[in-house]
Structure formats: structure tokens, C-alpha cells
Amino acid sequence: MIRVAFDIGGTFTDFVLHDGGSGRTITSKVPTTPEDLSLAVVNGLKGLLASARLDGKDLAAVLHATTVATNAVLERKGAATGLITTEGFRDVLLIGRQKRYETYDLYIDKPKPLVQRRHIVEVEERISADGTVVAPLDMASLDRAIDQMVATGRETVGVTLLHAYANPDHEQRIRERFRQRAPAIAVSISSEISPKFREYERTSTTVANAYVMPMVDRYLKHLETTLVDLGCPDRLLIMQSNAGLVSPGVARDYPVRIIESGPAAGIVMCAEVARSVGRKNVVTFDMGGTTAKLGAIDNGTPAIMPTFEVDLVRAKRGSGLPLNVPSVEMLEIGAGGGSIARVEKGMIAVGPHSAGAVPGPICYGKGGSQPTITDANVVLGYISPDRFNAGSMTLDVAAAMQGIEANIARPLGISVHEAAWGVHLIATANMENALRLVSVERGRDPRNYAMVAFGGAGPLHAARLARRSGVPQVIVPNGAGVGSAIGLLQATPRIDVSATRVLRLDDPNAVALIAELYQRLEAQARAEIARVGQSGEPQWARYAQMRYVGQGFEIHVDLPAGTIDADYPRKIIDAFRAAYLRKNKFIDEQGIVEGVDWTLAATQPRQGHAEIRTTDGTVAGKATTRRAWFPEAGGLVETRVLDRAALADGKSFAGPAIIDDPHCTIVVPPGDTVRMNPEGHIIIDISKEGRA
């Protein structure tokens, strides 16, 4: 089986071609083309196929992680969107939860809504929480709403009616009416997109799905046409936020599920790396050209959240747009290699704005005029100017120094190297704050975790970040520079389906109700996963959001497998208490337990071995030295520079050192030791003296 995976990032598009028969793996990076993302895809695929001497018809699958939906939300460049809701609930989306993510900040900003109030229209209807129709759907009010959507040029509409999760009839009738009277308008209904209670979160999710649907639909159709032209039709699979692959058809219907597509692929790769090195607990650190993303793997399993937020303000929980779809646990900040550095109020500030792929950092020589993290790392001597991106790009060191001097060093009255070091430290500090949010603030002790670092810039900052956070070991995987693309090759199709039913476990009918609920969810999951086109019986997993009766919050609980019999409620209660004890350090033995949201995950079994080696046949170049900035050693010092392949003998040595990988750079500070393990992963042991 020959498969190709590609991940479109803000600065580079990464490609990996893997031959499952011979084990041959070819990687490449090409600059992303923001004006038309397909240009980078076509150029990269053509180059990759030429290198492998293959045609498109030789490919068994094309796997893709995309930021199209993410960028549409973050940049507010989605379609003209409307919202139809129950009479009296027009302002649910604008009011939100009325919570302040910063209690004492009088100037906090809330994310700009995806739909303006003048495009939110009410219809006359009402359904109660148990699904009973209180007031029938008034067709005259619906027709007026449709006319308004047409008149205002809405391209897409979300429909969120009160308690539609309990009875979807009215939403389904609204969609059918749109098909009759306004078939050109795409319609997303909450009873399919997010069949859960809590109106604000359900409305936010449905509107986000509607907002990105036309753009994702056009993008995927264009991509499929491109693949047909290359000779590989009907072989595309898309990565979702839950780290599972789906068909383009499913992605078109539920585009909100692919908003964290790229980061999810990277987490899959990290889970495989953690298994291969015998580490059950790792934090993940992915730093590319535009953003840095941090996540976690607990007990060998990627942490999956039932909901997440996008477009957060200063990474504060409760500040973003909530989405009721499962996603890998991930925190993303504007700290990539292209993040712009500047002087602000007499201090160095970095990000969140990025130079992106165009014009890019100053050192790229493509017209960039504002210094970036990459420019600082070039000035510090960390990045080889003539070997960047496997030697396909030559960096302009002099231009980077001039940019740092003019914009940072001179205004602050410091040297160029001190200014570049300040940019490097501020960027690392920003990432340290984010790492603490996904570790300490969520009950994880960084001292008990290793760090898997990947992405084009991740391995360059990883050791410093680990030092500041107390993490004792950094793992730089084989193929780290294209880690998310490798993760795509290791992923499997997966569908998560959920439904809200507030159900007490002491209810005499609990067994029958749970069994009936999961039968319905299984039928839905089978229908969706059949659209992926993969053979084999899925593997099933159940989980739920549960709480004690009377609580206003829930915790995630993995439910036992097997037959739902008379003893099943007791098993669920035991699982809940174990999860509650881990999270809160106590349990209420007398408390009555209830489930709120019930989920079924269907995963297609993996075909073949997951390990992918990208360095077979690589010959190490001769070790060299160059001057690089290490304050612990006195500033600019002669530093040994090695090819990654030079570590293949397994011997360890101490930093300072710089290791060149084809698509990333690994920096080992003084005092830390580095080696390569038998699986081809580089291990950096952080010195105890250097740790926070």
C-alpha cells in the first residue's frame, strides 16, 4: 500500500509518501500558497510522485489535514450566515453564559460572533425538554424567516430550536422547507450537528458548522478535482478534530468536526512515539511557522475532550467560541517561527500576528520587513542558513540581523544578539505559560511527563521549554519536521456520535433506556462510518459526561464495554466514582449518579504496522562547528553541528550542540545530554540543574 499524507499549515505544507510494502518513506515541505491552497498541494504532490517515480494511480490513499475551517473562523472569513431560532431566544448566541473569563478586567473583549443579530430570525414553535410539542411550528413565520434569509443574501443558515435534541421534528421540517423554497442556501440543524442540551453551546456549534460549510465544500470539491487530474480519484480521507479520518462527504456535512484537523494528526503521531519509547504520559509540543500547539497524552491515550473552544483570548478558558464536538485536548497560541517580534511599551513582545508564508520572515528574502522568531534564531546561530528545509532554501542572515537591529536592538539600546535572545526567551515564556495550562492547571505534574517535540520549530525550542517547565526529558521523533503528516498515516477512521439524555442510574428502567440509547447511536455511527468506505467491523467504545444529581458540571467517564445487562448501571457507577476520585480526590458514597451526554465511538481497526521511519538510507555528513548563542557558556561560542544520522550509533554526548534534521533543527543547551534510541527518535535528557 502506497499512501500520501499532507498537512497544510500557515507557512509550510508538509508531505509524506509511505510505501507499506517496502517501508520506503519520502518527505518534503513546500511553502503554503495562501491565495490558493491547492497550488501548494499540486506542486508538492507532483514533486513527491516524481521523486518516488510513481503516478497518482499508484496511490492507495491520500490523507489530508487542513486548516481551512480553522482559518475561516479565526479570520472571520466564512460565508454569509443566518440563524433561525425559537421565538424569544434570539439573543442566546450573543448573551452566551454571561461569564467573565477575567473577573476584574473591565476591558475584556468577547470573540466577534459568527452571525450578526440582524441575521438572527425567530419562528413560532416550542418543544419541551422531554420532546413534547408545546406549540406547533407556524409555517407562516417560517416562510417569513426564509424570505428574510434570501433577501439579505444569506449563503448558509443554522437552525437551533429550543430542546431540538429531544425532538428534531421541527428542525427537520424547517430544512425541508428551505429545500423547497430556497435550495441554494445550505442548512445545518442542531439536532444533527450537536444533539445536546445547553442552548448556547449547541447554537454556537451549529452556527460554526453553517459558517464554514460553503468554504469547506468548495475547497474539498476543488481538491478532489485536483486529485482526479493527478490520476488518484476517490482516495481522499480527511482528519477530524477527534483524531479520526472521515470521507470528504462526511467532512462536507459536518465541517465543524475538522476545525482542529492538523493538531489532531500530530497527537496521533505523538501517541505512537510514546508507545515506542515506553512512555505512558507525555505532553506534546508542536511549533510550526504560524502557531504553537500543546496537548497531552495520559496513560498512553490521547486526551479527548467532548467540547472545546476556538479563538480564545490570551488562552483564557471561557473566552472563546464553544464547540460541542469531540477534539483532542489542545491549546494553541500565536507563537510560530513566523510570529512577529516588536518593541511594545519599552519591552519585547512576540506574536500573535505572523508573517506567514507570504511575505514570511525577513531571512526568507521574500519581502518580509518585520523581524520574527525565525529571524532571531538565525541571528543566534541555531538555524543553518544553507541547509534550511532540507537545503531547498537559503536564508539571508545579514538581512535578519539588520531587521532585528533596526526594530528591536536599537530602540532598546542593546546588542543584536541580546535582542535576538530576548525574542527567543519571550517566545519560550509564552509557550511555557501555555504548557502550564495543559499540565499543572489540569492536574498533571510536568515532572512526571516527557515532552514529544515536533514541527518545523518545535525541536529548536523544546529543551529550553522543558527546562523552564520542569519536564525531565524531550523526545524528538523520527520525521519530527513533518510530524502531523506522519500522524495522518498512523490514524484510522473514527466516528463519534452523541445524544443528551439526563438519566439517573438508580432509575428502575436505566438498563432498558441505556440499551435503547446505544442501539440508536450504533445505527447512526454505522451509517456514518460506512460513508468512509473502509472494510472491517468497527471497534466500539462508550463514554459519557456524568455527575452527581444536583451538580451543574460533568466529568468524562469511560464506560465499560460488553453487554448492557442488569449489572451495567453498577459498573457505570463504579467507573464514575473512579474517574471522580482521580479528578477531585474524594467521592460521595451516598450521592446519586446520573449521566447527561452519552457517546459512542466507532473506530476502524488499523491495517498494518504504525511505525514509520523517515531516515532509511540517510548518510551522515561531516560534523562541523559554528558560533551560536548560549548564555550559560558565555554568549557566542563555537558549537558542534551534526546531522541527525550521526547519532545512529546510540552514543550520548552533552550540549551545547545543534543537530540538523532535514525539516527541523534540534538545539541541545549546555548540560543536557542527547542520544538516539533504537527506534530512531532523539532523546534529550534535561539536566537537573537546568530544570525549573
C-alpha positions in Angstrom: 0.0 0.0 0.0 1.4 3.3 -1.1 -0.2 6.3 0.7 0.5 10.0 0.7 -0.4 12.4 3.6 -0.2 16.1 3.5 -0.9 18.8 6.2 -1.4 22.4 5.2 0.0 24.8 7.7 0.1 28.6 7.8 3.6 28.7 6.5 4.5 25.3 5.0 2.6 22.4 3.6 4.1 19.1 4.7 4.1 15.9 2.6 5.0 12.2 3.5 4.8 9.3 1.0 5.0 5.9 2.6 5.2 2.5 0.9 3.8 0.0 3.3 5.3 -2.9 1.4 9.0 -1.8 1.2 8.9 0.7 4.1 10.3 3.4 1.9 9.3 6.9 3.1 9.8 10.2 1.3 9.2 13.6 2.9 9.0 17.2 1.7 7.9 20.7 2.7 6.7 23.3 0.3 5.7 26.9 1.1 1.9 27.2 1.6 0.1 29.3 -1.0 -2.5 31.3 0.9 -4.0 32.8 -2.2 -4.9 29.3 -3.4 -4.1 26.4 -1.1 -4.4 23.9 -3.9 -1.3 25.3 -5.7 1.0 24.1 -2.8 -0.9 20.8 -2.8 -0.4 20.3 -6.6 3.2 21.3 -6.6 4.0 19.2 -3.5 2.2 16.1 -4.8 3.8 16.3 -8.3 7.3 16.7 -6.8 6.7 13.9 -4.4 5.4 11.5 -7.0 8.3 12.4 -9.3 10.8 11.7 -6.6 9.3 8.3 -6.0 8.9 7.6 -9.7 5.2 7.0 -9.2 1.9 8.1 -10.8 -1.3 9.1 -9.0 -2.9 5.8 -9.9 -0.3 4.0 -7.7 -1.6 5.6 -4.6 -4.0 3.6 -2.4 -5.0 6.6 -0.2 -4.5 10.3 0.1 -4.8 11.6 3.7 -5.2 15.3 4.5 -5.2 17.6 7.5 -6.5 21.1 6.8 -6.7 24.5 8.4 -9.4 25.7 6.0 -12.2 25.6 8.6 -9.9 26.9 11.4 -8.7 29.9 9.5 -12.2 30.8 8.3 -13.3 31.0 12.0 -10.2 32.8 13.3 -10.1 35.3 10.5 -13.9 35.7 10.3 -13.8 34.8 6.6 -16.6 32.3 6.5 -19.9 32.5 4.5 -22.7 35.0 5.0 -24.6 33.2 7.7 -28.1 33.4 9.2 -29.6 31.7 12.3 -33.2 30.6 12.8 -34.3 30.0 16.4 -37.3 29.7 18.6 -39.4 32.8 19.3 -38.0 34.5 22.4 -34.5 33.1 22.1 -32.9 35.4 19.5 -30.1 36.6 21.8 -28.9 33.2 23.2 -25.8 33.4 21.0 -25.0 37.0 22.0 -25.6 36.6 25.7 -23.6 33.4 26.0 -23.0 32.2 29.6 -22.7 35.8 31.0 -19.4 34.7 32.5 -16.3 36.9 32.5 -13.1 35.0 31.8 -11.3 37.8 33.7 -13.4 38.8 36.6 -11.6 42.1 37.4 -10.7 43.2 33.9 -13.1 46.0 32.9 -11.9 45.9 29.2 -12.2 42.3 28.3 -13.2 41.5 24.7 -15.5 38.7 23.7 -14.9 37.0 20.3 -16.8 38.6 17.4 -20.0 36.5 16.8 -20.1 34.5 13.5 -23.6 35.8 12.8 -24.9 39.3 13.3 -28.0 39.9 15.3 -29.9 41.3 12.3 -29.5 38.0 10.6 -31.0 36.0 13.6 -34.7 35.3 13.0 -37.3 33.8 15.3 -40.0 31.3 14.3 -43.1 30.4 16.3 -42.8 26.9 17.8 -42.0 25.3 21.2 -40.8 21.9 22.3 -40.4 20.9 25.9 -37.3 19.2 27.4 -38.9 15.8 27.2 -39.7 16.2 23.5 -43.4 17.1 23.8 -44.7 19.6 21.3 -46.0 22.6 23.3 -46.6 24.8 20.3 -46.6 23.5 16.7 -44.3 25.0 14.1 -46.0 28.0 12.5 -45.3 27.7 8.8 -46.2 31.4 8.1 -43.5 32.6 10.5 -41.1 30.1 8.9 -41.8 31.4 5.4 -41.2 34.9 6.6 -37.8 33.8 8.0 -36.8 32.1 4.8 -37.8 35.2 2.8 -35.6 37.3 5.1 -32.6 35.0 4.6 -33.0 35.1 0.9 -33.4 38.9 0.8 -30.3 39.5 2.9 -28.2 37.2 0.8 -27.5 34.5 3.3 -25.4 31.7 1.8 -25.9 29.3 4.7 -28.2 29.1 7.7 -28.0 27.4 11.1 -31.2 26.2 12.8 -31.3 25.8 16.6 -34.7 25.4 18.2 -35.3 25.0 21.9 -34.9 21.4 23.0 -34.5 20.1 19.4 -32.1 17.5 20.9 -35.1 15.8 22.5 -37.3 16.1 19.4 -35.8 17.0 16.0 -39.1 17.1 14.1 -39.5 20.9 13.8 -35.8 21.4 12.7 -36.2 18.7 10.1 -39.3 20.4 8.7 -37.5 23.7 8.5 -34.7 22.2 6.5 -37.2 20.5 4.1 -39.0 23.9 3.7 -35.7 25.5 2.7 -35.1 22.8 0.1 -38.5 23.6 -1.4 -38.3 27.4 -1.3 -34.5 28.3 -1.1 -32.5 25.3 -2.3 -29.3 27.3 -2.8 -29.0 28.0 0.9 -27.1 25.4 2.9 -28.8 24.4 6.1 -27.3 23.0 9.3 -29.7 21.8 12.0 -28.6 21.4 15.6 -30.3 18.1 16.2 -27.7 16.6 13.8 -24.7 18.8 14.3 -24.9 18.9 18.2 -27.8 16.9 19.6 -27.0 18.0 23.2 -28.7 20.3 25.8 -27.4 23.8 26.8 -28.7 26.2 24.2 -25.6 28.5 23.9 -23.1 25.7 23.2 -25.5 24.0 20.8 -26.2 27.2 19.0 -22.5 28.2 18.8 -21.6 24.8 17.3 -24.4 24.8 14.8 -23.6 28.3 13.6 -19.9 27.5 13.3 -20.8 24.4 11.1 -23.0 26.6 8.9 -20.4 29.4 8.8 -17.6 27.2 7.3 -19.8 24.7 5.3 -19.7 26.5 1.9 -16.0 27.2 2.1 -15.1 23.6 3.1 -17.5 22.3 0.4 -15.8 24.4 -2.3 -12.3 23.6 -1.1 -12.9 19.8 -0.9 -14.5 19.7 -4.4 -11.6 21.6 -5.8 -9.1 19.3 -4.1 -10.9 16.2 -5.3 -10.8 17.6 -8.9 -7.1 18.2 -8.5 -6.6 14.6 -7.4 -8.6 13.3 -10.3 -6.3 15.4 -12.6 -3.3 13.7 -11.0 -4.8 10.3 -11.5 -5.9 9.3 -8.0 -9.7 9.8 -7.7 -11.9 8.6 -4.7 -8.9 8.1 -2.4 -9.1 11.1 -0.2 -9.7 10.9 3.6 -9.8 13.9 5.9 -8.6 14.2 9.5 -11.1 15.3 12.2 -10.6 17.0 15.5 -11.1 13.7 17.3 -8.0 12.2 15.6 -10.1 10.0 13.3 -10.3 10.0 9.5 -13.5 10.5 7.5 -14.6 10.7 3.9 -14.9 14.1 2.1 -18.7 13.6 2.2 -18.8 13.4 6.0 -16.4 16.4 6.2 -18.7 18.5 4.0 -21.8 17.7 6.1 -20.1 18.2 9.4 -17.2 20.7 8.7 -17.2 21.8 12.3 -15.6 18.4 13.1 -12.4 19.3 11.2 -11.6 22.6 12.9 -8.7 21.1 14.8 -7.7 18.8 11.9 -3.9 19.4 11.8 -3.2 19.4 15.5 -5.2 16.1 15.9 -2.9 14.4 13.4 0.2 15.5 15.3 -1.3 14.0 18.5 -1.7 10.6 16.8 2.0 10.6 15.9 2.9 11.5 19.5 0.9 8.6 20.9 2.7 6.2 18.6 6.1 7.7 19.7 5.1 7.5 23.3 4.3 3.8 22.9 7.5 3.0 21.1 9.7 4.5 23.9 7.6 3.1 26.7 6.3 6.4 27.9 2.6 6.4 29.0 2.4 10.1 29.9 3.7 12.8 27.6 3.0 16.5 26.8 3.0 17.3 23.1 4.7 20.4 21.7 4.1 21.3 18.0 5.6 24.5 16.8 5.3 25.4 13.2 5.6 28.6 11.2 2.4 30.3 12.5 1.3 28.8 15.8 2.5 26.6 18.7 0.2 23.8 19.9 0.4 22.0 23.2 -1.5 18.9 24.3 -1.3 15.8 26.5 -1.4 12.0 26.4 -2.4 10.3 29.6 -1.7 6.6 30.2 -0.9 6.0 26.6 -4.2 7.5 25.2 -4.6 11.0 23.7 -6.9 13.1 25.9 -10.2 13.7 24.0 -12.5 16.5 25.2 -16.2 16.4 24.4 -16.2 20.1 23.8 -13.5 22.8 23.1 -13.1 26.5 22.3 -11.7 28.3 19.4 -10.4 31.9 19.1 -9.6 32.2 22.8 -8.4 35.5 24.2 -4.9 35.1 25.8 -5.6 31.4 26.2 -8.2 32.0 28.8 -10.8 29.4 29.4 -14.3 30.7 28.7 -13.1 33.4 26.3 -13.6 31.6 23.0 -16.4 30.2 20.9 -17.5 26.9 22.4 -17.9 23.9 20.0 -19.8 20.7 21.1 -17.7 18.3 19.1 -15.0 15.9 20.4 -11.5 17.0 20.0 -8.0 16.1 21.1 -7.0 18.2 24.1 -5.0 21.1 22.7 -4.1 24.7 23.4 -3.0 26.8 20.5 -1.2 30.1 20.8 0.2 32.6 18.2 3.9 31.6 18.7 5.3 30.1 15.5 8.5 30.7 13.7 6.9 33.4 11.7 5.4 35.2 14.7 6.4 38.9 14.6 8.5 40.4 17.3 8.4 44.1 18.2 9.1 46.6 21.0 6.0 47.5 22.9 6.0 49.9 25.9 9.7 49.5 26.2 9.7 45.7 26.2 10.0 42.9 23.7 6.6 41.4 22.6 6.2 38.4 20.3 3.0 37.4 18.4 0.3 36.6 17.9 0.4 38.1 14.4 2.5 36.1 11.9 4.4 36.9 8.8 3.0 33.7 7.4 4.2 32.1 4.2 4.0 35.5 2.3 6.0 37.6 2.8 7.4 35.4 5.6 10.4 36.2 7.9 13.0 38.7 6.8 15.6 36.0 6.2 13.4 34.3 3.6 14.1 37.2 1.2 10.5 37.4 0.0 9.8 40.9 1.1 9.3 40.5 4.8 10.3 43.6 6.8 9.3 42.7 10.4 11.5 40.5 12.5 10.2 37.1 13.6 11.2 34.3 15.9 12.8 32.6 12.9 14.9 35.7 12.2 16.0 35.7 15.9 17.0 32.0 15.7 19.0 32.6 12.6 20.9 35.5 14.2 21.5 33.3 17.3 23.2 30.7 15.0 20.7 28.0 15.7 19.4 27.6 12.1 21.8 26.6 9.3 21.2 29.3 6.6 22.3 27.0 3.8 20.5 23.8 5.0 17.1 25.2 5.8 14.2 22.9 4.7 16.5 20.1 3.5 18.6 22.7 1.7 15.8 23.9 -0.6 16.0 27.4 0.8 19.0 29.7 1.6 18.4 32.2 4.4 19.7 35.8 4.5 21.5 36.1 7.8 22.6 39.7 7.2 19.0 40.8 6.4 17.8 39.1 9.6 20.4 40.9 11.7 19.5 44.3 10.1 15.8 43.7 10.9 16.5 42.7 14.5 18.8 45.7 15.0 16.5 48.3 13.5 13.3 47.1 15.1 14.4 45.8 18.5 18.1 46.3 19.4 18.4 50.0 18.6 15.1 51.1 20.2 16.1 49.2 23.4 19.8 50.2 23.3 21.1 46.6 23.4 23.2 44.4 21.0 21.7 42.5 18.1 22.4 39.1 19.8 20.9 40.3 23.1 17.8 41.4 21.2 17.6 38.1 19.3 18.0 36.2 22.6 15.2 38.3 24.1 12.9 37.4 21.3 13.8 33.7 21.8 13.2 33.9 25.5 9.9 35.8 25.3 8.6 33.2 22.7 9.6 30.4 25.0 8.0 32.1 28.0 4.7 32.4 26.1 4.8 28.7 25.4 5.7 27.9 29.0 2.5 29.7 30.1 0.5 27.6 27.6 2.2 24.4 28.8 1.3 25.1 32.4 -2.4 25.5 31.3 -2.4 22.0 29.8 -0.3 20.5 32.7 -0.3 22.0 36.1 -3.7 23.7 35.8 -5.3 20.4 34.7 -3.8 18.2 37.4 -0.7 17.0 35.5 2.7 17.2 37.2 5.3 18.1 34.4 8.0 16.3 36.3 6.2 13.0 35.6 5.8 13.7 31.9 8.2 13.6 28.9 7.8 16.1 26.1 7.4 15.0 22.4 8.5 17.9 20.3 7.8 18.2 16.6 7.0 20.7 13.8 9.5 22.8 11.9 10.4 24.9 15.0 9.4 22.7 18.0 12.7 20.8 18.5 14.5 24.1 18.4 12.7 25.5 21.5 11.8 22.2 23.2 14.8 21.8 25.6 14.5 25.4 26.8 10.8 24.9 27.3 11.3 21.7 29.2 13.9 23.3 31.4 11.5 26.1 32.4 8.6 23.7 33.0 10.4 21.0 34.9 9.9 18.3 32.2 12.8 15.9 32.6 13.1 14.5 29.0 12.4 15.6 25.4 11.7 13.2 22.6 12.2 14.4 19.1 10.6 11.8 16.8 11.9 10.4 13.6 10.4 12.8 11.0 9.6 15.5 13.5 9.6 18.3 11.0 6.6 16.6 9.2 5.1 15.1 12.3 1.4 15.9 11.6 1.7 14.3 8.1 3.2 11.2 9.7 0.3 11.2 12.2 -2.1 11.1 9.3 -0.5 7.8 8.1 -0.9 6.4 11.6 -4.6 7.4 12.0 -7.7 5.3 11.5 -11.3 6.2 10.5 -13.3 7.2 13.6 -16.8 8.5 14.2 -18.2 9.9 17.5 -21.9 10.2 17.9 -23.6 11.7 21.0 -27.0 12.4 22.5 -28.3 14.1 25.6 -30.5 12.1 28.0 -30.4 13.1 31.7 -30.7 9.7 33.3 -30.3 8.7 36.9 -28.5 5.4 37.4 -31.0 4.4 40.2 -33.9 4.6 37.7 -35.5 1.1 37.6 -35.6 1.5 33.8 -32.0 2.6 33.5 -30.8 -0.7 31.8 -33.5 -0.6 29.1 -33.1 3.2 28.5 -29.3 2.9 28.2 -29.6 -0.1 25.9 -32.1 1.7 23.6 -30.0 4.8 23.5 -26.8 3.0 22.5 -28.7 0.9 19.9 -29.8 4.2 18.3 -26.3 5.6 18.5 -24.8 2.5 16.9 -27.2 2.7 14.0 -26.1 6.3 13.4 -22.4 5.5 13.8 -22.6 2.6 11.3 -24.4 4.8 8.8 -21.7 7.5 9.0 -18.6 5.2 9.1 -20.0 3.3 6.1 -19.5 6.5 4.1 -15.8 6.3 4.8 -15.6 3.2 2.6 -13.3 1.1 4.7 -13.9 -2.6 5.3 -14.0 -4.5 8.6 -16.1 -4.4 11.7 -15.5 -1.2 13.8 -14.2 -1.3 17.3 -16.7 0.3 19.7 -16.1 2.4 22.8 -18.7 4.1 25.0 -18.2 7.1 27.2 -20.4 9.7 28.9 -20.5 13.0 30.7 -21.7 12.3 34.2 -22.3 14.0 37.6 -23.9 13.6 41.0 -27.6 14.6 41.0 -27.7 18.3 41.8 -24.4 19.3 40.3 -24.1 21.7 37.5 -21.0 20.3 35.8 -20.0 16.9 34.5 -16.8 14.8 34.1 -15.8 12.5 31.3 -16.2 8.8 32.2 -15.1 5.9 30.0 -17.9 3.3 30.2 -17.3 -0.4 30.4 -17.6 -2.5 27.3 -19.7 -5.6 26.9 -23.4 -6.4 27.2 -25.7 -3.8 28.7 -27.3 -6.1 31.3 -28.9 -5.8 34.8 -25.4 -5.2 36.3 -24.4 -2.5 33.9 -25.6 0.6 35.9 -23.5 -0.6 38.9 -20.4 -0.9 36.6 -21.1 2.6 35.3 -21.3 4.0 38.8 -18.0 2.3 39.7 -16.4 3.8 36.6 -17.8 7.3 37.5 -16.5 7.1 41.1 -13.1 6.1 40.0 -12.9 9.0 37.5 -14.4 11.4 40.0 -11.8 10.4 42.7 -8.9 10.9 40.2 -10.2 14.4 39.3 -11.4 15.7 42.7 -9.6 13.5 45.3 -12.9 12.5 47.0 -16.2 10.8 46.3 -19.7 10.9 47.8 -20.6 7.3 48.7 -24.2 8.3 49.2 -24.5 10.5 46.1 -26.9 9.5 43.3 -25.1 9.4 39.9 -26.7 10.5 36.6 -25.5 10.5 33.0 -26.1 13.6 30.8 -24.4 13.2 27.4 -23.9 9.7 26.1 -21.3 9.0 23.3 -20.4 6.0 21.1 -17.1 6.0 19.2 -16.7 3.7 16.2 -13.1 3.2 15.1 -11.9 1.1 12.1 -9.0 -1.2 13.0 -5.6 -0.2 11.8 -4.2 -2.1 8.8 -0.5 -2.7 9.0 2.2 -1.6 11.4 2.1 2.0 12.7 5.8 2.7 12.8 7.1 4.9 10.0 10.8 5.6 9.6 11.9 8.5 7.5 15.7 8.2 7.6 16.4 4.9 5.9 19.5 5.2 3.7 20.5 8.7 5.1 24.2 9.1 5.3 25.6 11.4 7.9 27.5 14.4 6.8 30.8 15.5 8.3 30.4 17.2 11.7 31.1 21.0 11.7 31.0 23.9 14.1 29.6 27.4 14.1 29.2 30.2 16.5 25.8 30.0 18.4 24.5 31.9 21.4 24.4 30.0 24.7 24.5 32.4 27.7 25.4 29.5 30.0 28.7 29.1 28.1 29.4 32.9 27.8 27.4 34.0 24.8 28.6 33.3 21.3 30.6 30.0 21.4 31.8 27.5 18.8 29.2 24.8 18.8 29.3 21.4 17.2 26.8 20.9 14.4 25.8 17.3 13.4 23.5 15.6 11.0 20.7 13.6 12.8 22.1 10.4 11.2 25.4 10.9 13.0 23.6 9.9 16.3 22.7 6.5 14.9 25.4 4.7 16.9 23.4 5.4 20.1 26.2 7.2 22.0 25.2 10.1 24.1 27.0 13.4 24.5 26.4 16.7 26.3 25.4 20.0 24.8 25.8 22.6 23.6 25.1 21.1 20.2 22.9 21.7 17.2 21.5 18.8 15.2 20.3 19.3 11.7 17.3 17.3 10.6 16.1 17.7 7.0 13.0 19.6 8.1 13.8 20.9 11.6 16.6 22.0 13.9 17.3 20.4 17.3 19.1 22.6 19.9 20.7 21.0 22.9 21.7 23.5 25.6 24.8 23.2 27.7 24.5 20.5 30.4 21.7 18.5 28.7 22.7 15.1 27.0 21.4 13.8 23.7 21.3 10.3 22.1 19.3 8.4 19.5 17.3 5.4 20.6 16.9 2.2 18.5 13.6 3.4 17.0 15.4 6.4 15.5 14.0 9.0 18.0 16.3 11.6 19.5 16.2 11.7 23.3 17.3 14.8 25.2 17.8 14.3 29.0 17.4 17.7 30.7 20.0 18.3 33.4 18.6 18.5 36.9 20.5 21.7 37.5 18.8 23.3 34.5 15.2 22.4 35.4 12.8 24.9 37.0 
